């Protein structure tokens, strides 16, 4: 058989718990589910290969949000995240993470993943956040995925690589029943019956188009095309605060993090073209990005990561992490440019938009047990709504999801689904393969993401959003009627672009619904430039009801950790003021 040749096939399997996504949260969820009930069948489904998939495929340079006794308390962390996110959080979920993450760090340590320690053998935690101290470097962070994979093999978890989930299956009473997937090498359809399903499919990282023009040159793992967001939406699950975009300060043209997280604790800082620091805190937040944006427009741009004032030995230590862990291409990029940190600053810019709770707040709505609004369906990691979650949050909340999903599975039998739903989805998936001629997926994707940049990138202008909605609808029609897939690989790309399109539509709808500005640059509406706590201090939940995209308000749950009035706007006061 020729490579990626399309095969007509349909098969069905069943398991107790199905975990979709083999990056960070997924393997931990599968592991914890299996350990909860070793007799149960747990399947981990991944569209690539679990050995090298997800945002941690090349490793990670540190933990951004480690709540370690002696450095921080769960109460301090919950307060920090609440203030950083303009108060719109479910504190119960954040607090539960903060309580559980230290034992996850110890567990990862026992897997052989090493964290920076001081001469006393204690974790060497660094300060980057506005208030607390939570950053823990990982000198051998490139081993994280290998160590995780060893645990999966040891637990004998069934791993299905090269299967891309496309839609969830539900019973007539609304309970989850399983998922439909397609083999990314052969296009054969696999239906997986499951009592509980955990979505761990990462961010919507291919939503906007990088200014470099490279379609896969995204900050987020480019394989994360928002499939989980789209699947949850089509299953009727609620998604929270999708107007709170992810926008990051990145290295110009490289589109990776300038890494104030790694370099900041050593004395690096963000500066304008005069070499002056203009923000007090390099912790990513919407307000920080707004200050960054304002500095670029003030005539004092470009903006740089300033390192050259540091001792050469300190720079070497920074390089040993930045150029070997998570993004080894970073060092090669700087080398190709002839940039030496000892003599030059690193030019930065503002990234394209995306959805990612890991770095902002937009995700599938979950409670503190990782449950979505669909019974038996869970979500964790960068696609679930616990804000500012990062890698450690994916591990911790993946663990919570795995345990609770197995309890659900132990107390429920399989839900029945309609075979017509499978037939309908099979027709949708394979439609691009049935056309003799048409538009290749990469062209549809480029057009869609170009429209996202043209119309959706903040500042958000209502008229531009209305036009963007029309242009996206025109492109969707082309996609549905004319997109072609000539082999299984192109079919994978065709399915991804449909998720990207769904996420773009959700971004428009959510942004037009919230009629105020909040989260700094993330949701800055020029027609509603002020924060309106009286009418909009709430979550917005987007869902598919009767086939239509709808939004509604959801009250913010009472806080577990109270926030004083004089603390609520601390993140709004980051700009360094000139003093006499």
N, C-alpha and C positions, 0 to 999 in steps of 0.2 A: 504494500500500500504506500502511496506517495505521502510524504510528510504533510500533515495538516489537511489531508483529503477528507472531504465531508462524507460521513457515514450515516445512514438512516438507521437509528436504533433507539429503543426505549426500554429501560429496565427499572426495577423498583427494589429498594431495600428498606429496612426499618431499624431504628435504634431508640434508646430511651431518651438520650439527650444529644441533640445535634448542635455543634458549635461551628459557626461560619466565620472564617477569617483566622489565618494562622500566624498573625504578627505578634503582638504583645499580649493583649487581653485574652485572645482566643486560646492559646496554649495553656495559660494559667487557669482559665475557666474550665477547660477540658480536664486538666490535671486534678483540680479540686472536686469536680463532679465525680470523676472516677474514684478518687480516694474516699469520697463520701459514701459511695456504694460500689465496691470493687466488682460486684456481680453484674452490674448494669452495663449495657452497651453504650459507649460514648464514641461519637464520630466527630472528627475534626476535619472540616472541609476547607480547602484552600485553592484559589484559582491559579496560584503559582506553585512553589514548593516550600513547605513549612521550614525546611532547613535554612532557607535564605529569603524569607518573605517578610513583608510588613515594614513599618518605619524603622525598626531596629535591625534590619537585615545586615547592615554593616557594623552594628554596635551602637553605643551611645556614650557620650562624653561625661555624663553625670546625671544625678537626680536633682531636679529643679525644686522639688517640694517635699523634702524629707523632714518629717516631724520627729525629731530625735530627742529623747529625754535629756535634760540638761541644757539644751539649746532652745527648745520651743515646746509649747504645750498645744494640745488639740484646740483649746480655746483661742490661743493666740493665732493659730493658723486659720481657723474658721473666721475670725475677725478680719484677718488680712484679706482673705479671698472675698469676703462679703463687701469690704470697702473697695477693693480693686474692681469688683464687678458691679459697681453702682447700686449695691443693695439687692439686686435681682438674683437671688440664689435660694435654693432649697437647702437651708443650713443643716438639716438632719443628714443629708447625703454627704455634704462636705465634712461634717463632724465625724461621721462614721468612718470616712476615709482616713481622717487625721488620727483617729483612735487605732486603726488597724495597720497603718502603713509601716510602722516600725518593725512589727513582727514579720512583715513581708520582706523588709530589708534584711533582717536576720536570716530569713529563709533563702533569699537570693545569695547571701554570703555563704550559706551552707552548700549551695549549688556550685560554688567555686568562682562566683563573680566577685571581684575585689573592689572595695571602696577605699578612698583615701583615708588614711589613719595618721594620727600624730605619734610622737615618740612614746606616748603612754599607751598606745594601742587603741585609743578612742577614735571614733569617727571624726574626721577633720572637716567640720561643716563651715561653709563660707556664707557671707552676707551679700545678697544682691537685692532682695525684696525691699520695699519701702519701709516696712516696720520690722519684720522678724528675720530670723537666720535659718535658711532651709536648703541651701545648695550643697550637695555632696558629690565631689568629683569622682570619676571612675577611671583610674589609670589603665586598667585592662578591659575597658568597656567593649572592646571588639569581640570579647568572648561570650557576651550575654546571650546571643541567639543559640550558639552551640551548647551552652550549659542548659538552656531551656529545653532544647531538642532532646538532650540525653534523658531528662526527666520524663518526657513524653514516651520515649522508647521503653524506659524502665517500667512505667505504669501500664505498658501494653495498650496504649490508646490507638484505636484504628484511625489512621490518617489517610484521607483521600486527596491527593494532590491533583492539580490540573482539572479541577471541577469548579466551575463558576456558578454560584447560586444566582438565579434570576428573579424568582418570585417566591413568596411564602404561600403556603396552603392553609386554609382555615375551614373549620366545620361550620355547619349552618347556625350553631349557637355562638359563633364568634371566637371559639377557642383555636389556638394554633394546632395545626395538624402535620406540619412538615414543610418541605421546601422542594422546589424544582431546580435542577442544575443542568449545566451543559458541559461536556468534556471539551477543554480548550485545545485539544489536539485532533479530535475526530468529529466533534459536534454531536456526539451521541447524547441523548437525554437520560438523566438519572433522577428518578423521583425518590425522595428520602422521607419516609414516614417517621415522625418523632413526637414524643409526648411533650417535650419542651425544646425550644430553639433559643440559642443565644447568638445575637448578632455582634460581631467584633470586627467590623470591616473597615475601620479606619476613617480618616477624614475625607472630605470632598476636596482633594488637593489639586485636581485638574479642572477647577472651575473657571478662574480667570486665566489669561495668557501672560506668561512672563514677558517683561519688556525686552529680554534678550531675543525673543522670537522662537526659542526652542520649546516645542510643545511639551516635552518631558523634562524641561529644566526647571521644575517646580521646587519650591521649598519643601513641601510635603512629599512623601513617597509618591512618585508619579503613578504607581499602580492603584493608588487609592482614589478612585474616580467617583466617589459618592454612591457606590452601589448599595450600601447599607441604608443610607438615607432614603434612597428611592424605593428600596424593598419595603422598608418600614411604612413609608407613605402609602404605597399601594395596598398594604395589608390593613390600612385603617388606623395605624398607630399614630399618636400625637407626637409632633416634633416641636421643640421649645426654642423660642428666641432666635429664629433663623436670620433675623435682621441684624444680629450681633455678629458681624463678619470677623473672620480671621484676617488680619493684615499685619505683616511683620517688617521690622527693619533688617534688611538683608544686604549682603555684599553685592555691589553693582555688577551686573553681567553674570556673576557666578550663581546668584540667587540662593545661596545658602546663608545660614546665620553668621553674622559677624562675631557672635558669641561673646557678648558682654557678660553672659553667665559664667563662662570659663575665664575670660580675661579680666572682668570687672573686679573680682576679689583680689587680683594681683596688682590692681592699680590702674587698669585701662578704663577709658570712659568715652562716651559719645560727645563729639565736639563739632562746632561749625567751622566754616573755612577760615575763621580768624584764630582757630585753635582753642576757642573758649567753650567750656562746658555750659550747656544751656538747660539741662534737666538734672535733677538731683538723683534720680533713680533710674537704672537701666532695666528694671523689671518690666516686661512687656505688659502693657495695658492699653486700652483704647485712648486714654488721656495722654499717655506717653507718645502714642503714634500721632495724635493731633498736634502735640508740641513739635514733633519731628516734621510733620507736614508744614506747619506754620514756619518753621525755620528754613525749610527748603524754598518757600515762597517769599521770604523776607529779604532776599538778596544776600543772605549769609550762608547759602548752600554752595556747594554740596555739603553733606554731613559725613563725618568720618568716625571710624573707631580709632582712637588715639592710643598708640602703644609706644611710640618712639622715645618717650620720656623715661621709659622703664630701663632697669639694669639689663644688660645683654643676657645674663644668666636667667633672669625672670622671664624674658621673652623666649628663651630656649625651652623653659619649662612649659610655657603656654603652647608653644609649637608642638611639643611632644604629645600633647593631648589633641589639639585641633587638627593636626595633620596625620594622625594615626588612627584616631577613633571616630566613628560615625561617618565622617566624610573625608576619606583619604585623598579625594580629588582636590580638596581645598588647597593643600600645599602645592600640588602640581599647577593649579590655576595661578596662584600667586607667583610661582617660579616662572611660568610662561609669560607673565606680565612683567617680570623683572622687579617685583615688589619685595623689598626686604623690610620687615616690620621695624627694624632698628633705625631706619632712616626715612620711612614713608608711612603716612597714615593710610587706612583702608577705606576707600570710598563706599558709601552705603546708599541705599535707596529704599523706596516703599514697595512692598510686594504686591502682586495681584491678590484678588480676594479669594477666600475659600470658606468652607464650613469646618470647624474643628473645635470641639469642646476642650480638647487638650490645651489649646492656646487662647481660647476665648470662652464662649459659652453656648454656641449653637449646636444642638444635637437632638437625638431621639429622646423624648421625655421619659425619664426613669425616676423611681422613688429610691429610698435608701437601701432597698434590697435588689436594685438593678432591674426591677420589673417595669415593663412598658405598660401602656394602657390596653394591650391585647393580652388576655389570659394565656399564660404559658410561653409568652415571648419576652425575652430579656435583651438588654443591650449593655455593652461596656466598652471602655476605651475612648478613642477620639471621636466616636460617633454617638456617644451617650451624653446626656445633658449635665453631668456633674462638671462645673466650670474649672478651668485652669488645672487640668487633670494630669497632663504630661505622662511620661512612661510609668512612673511609680503608681499613678492613679489607675492606669490601664491594668497593671498587675494586681493592684489591691481590689479594684471594683470587678475585675475579671474573676477574682477569687470569690467575692461575694455572690456574683451571678452564678458561678458554677455550683456552689453549695445550695443556693436557694432553688435553682432549676432542677437539681437532682431531687430535692425534697418534693417539689411539684410533681416531677415524674413518678416518684414512688407512690404518690397518692392519686394518680390519674391513669386511666387507660388511654389507648390511642383514640384520637378524635377522627371521625369519618370525614372525608372530603369528597367533593364531586369530581368524578372523572372528567367531566366536561371542562373543568378549570384547567386540568393538565393539557387537554387537547387544544384549548384556546391559547395557553401559554406557549405550547410547542409551535403553533402556527406563527405567533408573534416573533419568537426567537429565530425561527428558520426563514422568515419572510425575506431577509436580504439575500439568502442563498438561492432563492427561486427565480431571481431576476437575471436576465441575460446581459443587461447593460444598465449602468446607472452611476451614481456618485460614490466614490470610495469613502469609507468611514473617516479617514484622516481629514478629508476636505470638509465634511459636515462638522467634525469636531473643531477644526480651526475656525470655521465660520461662527459656530456657537460661542466659542470662548472669546473671539474677537468682539462679538456683540456684548458679551459680559463686560469686557474692558471699556467699550465705547459708552455703554449706557448705565452700568451698575456700579462702577468704581466710585466710592465717595469722593467729594461731597455728593449726596443724593438729591437730585433735582426731580421733582414729581413729573414734569413734562418729559424728561429724558426716560424715566422709568416707564411711562405709558407708551412711549415710542419703542422702548426696548422690548416690552411685552408683545407688541405687534410684530416686530422683526423676529423675535424668537418663535412666535407662532408660525410665521412664514417658513422659517428654517425647519421647524418640526414637521411641517407638511412635506417638505422635500425629503426629510429623513424617513418618514413613514412610507412614502410612496416611491422613492427613487434610490435609496441607499442600497448598495450592493456589497456582498461578501463573497469573495471568490475562493476562500479556503477557511479553515477553522480559526486560524489566527485573526484574519480580518473579521470573522464573526465575533470573536472576543472584543475587538475594538468597536464593532458596531453596537454591541450590547453596552459597552462602557459609555459611549457617546449618548445613548438614550438616558443613562443615569445622570450624566452631566447636564443634559437638557432639562430633566426633571428638577435637578438642584437649582438651575438658573431660574426656572419658573417659580420655585419656592422662595428664592431670594427676593424676587420682585414682589411677590404677593405679601410676604412678611414685612418687607420694608415699607410698602405703601400702607399697611395696616397700622403700624405704630406711628402715630402722628405727634412725634416729638423728636428731640435729639437726645441720645444717651450713649454711653460707652465711648466718649471721645470721637475719634475718626470712624470707629466701626459702624456707628449709625448716626451720622451727621446729616440731617435733612434740612436743606436750605430754606424750605417753605415753613418748617417748624423748628427754628434754630435753638429754642430753649428746652431745658429739661422740665417735664411737666409731671411732678410727683403726684399731684392731685388726681390726674386721670390715667396715668400710665405707670405708676409704681406697681407693676404686675408682670407676670410671665405672659408671653403670647404663645398660644398653642395652635399650630397649623395641622390640619388633618384632611383626609379625603372623605367627604360625606356625600352619599348618593352620587358618586362619580365626580364631584366638584371639589375644588380646593377651597377650604374655608379656614378662617382664623377666629379665635376667641380669646378673651382675657382669662387668666387664672391668677387668683390672689397669691401673693407671696406668703408662704406658711410662717407662723410666728417663729421668731428667732430662738434658737437654743442658746446662743451666746449674744447678749445684748450689745448694741453699738451705741456709744454716747453721741449726742448731737454734734459735739465738736470734733468727732472722729470721722463722721460720715463722708466728708468731702476732702479727706487728706490727699487722695490721689489727684484731686483737681488742682493741687498746689505744688506741682512738681517743677514748674519753671523756676529757674534760678533768677532772682530779681537783682537788678543792678543796685549796688549800694554805694553811698558816697565814701 
